[in-house]
């Protein structure tokens, strides 16, 4: 997985980089087919913003979160991303299972007809 962490009006310190990498490891526990990940951290007046674009096999997922604290924004971002990755994984598994069920159902109806 390629990971790039950028800062807009912010210097990305090693502590912030390590925090983001530790949080993203939770997402990778659920789904390991990640191709590329881009994290953008920005500082705006009175709020901190964290954005992520994750390129998966077959889909791109984009999330963003804002908070007064950058670390809290990263936590919110990873929670959103985790939910979306789990949802995507469930869809992939369910669609693959449905096709097999449809094939069995079609075979049963063909033999009974």
Protein Blocks (a to p, Z undefined) as FASTA:
>chain_A
ZZddddehiacdfklmmmmmmmmmmmmmmpccbfbdcddddddehiacdddddddehiac
ddddddfbfklmmmmmmmmmmmmmmmmmmmmmmmmmmmmmmmmmmmmmmmmZZ
